[in-house]
Amino acid sequence: GRKRKNMTAGRAETIQKAREMQIYKSDDMVQKGRHKLTIQEQRCVLYAISKIKPEDTAFNEYVFDIQLFYDACGIQNESYTELKSILVGLKSKCWWVPLKNDPDTESAVSWFSTVRTNKKTGKVTIKFHEDMMPYLLDVTAKGKFYTNYYIRFVLPMNCQYAPRLYELLKSYQKNNRKWFFLIDELKRKLGCEHYKDFYDFNRYVLTPSVEEINKYTD
């Protein structure tokens, strides 16, 4: 009985540790990025980003445990097949980013350039697209503007627009000034231009996002 209890306590500690990981992104990536992801895809991307260490390079591979990912995110009854479809979605969705060393050149990137899963070990191996990595690596260096937060703030969110809105607000928070978005601009940033009517945009995007941000985050 005691051994089982210790294992459970150890597992809880591992899950807690995973939730305490931090996300670091350059402000450019947060403020200029435009991508439409489901809530599960966002959790997966953010969980993978939380694995990046300051000394990593663009060519690092990251390995994570499928069950720990589900436990940390509070996801229940998801299958191995379901995760594979989430990963395929992330690998196939592309958008344009300006190259860090040549802003006039844009690169079509997807989140991951490599995705491997192993059903036997229950592990996933991913590599981020190398042209996107400068926005995620070494972002805390002196003079760079970056956004960071604990992954636990966004993992419980269920509204697909809430993590993205939270990130945006967080990126603008540090200058401590008032700022505003034009509605159409904000719709583009959140990937919800299909809500043409403000009533719908407010009802399905802003209100549930603000509720979750107030409930779960700092």
Beta strands, then each sheet from edge to edge (+ up, - down):
strand 1: 22-26
strand 2: 62-65
strand 3: 94-99
strand 4: 102-110
strand 5: 112-118
strand 6: 123-128
strand 7: 146-150
sheet 1: 1+ 7-
sheet 2: 2+ 6- 5+
sheet 3: 3+ 4-
end
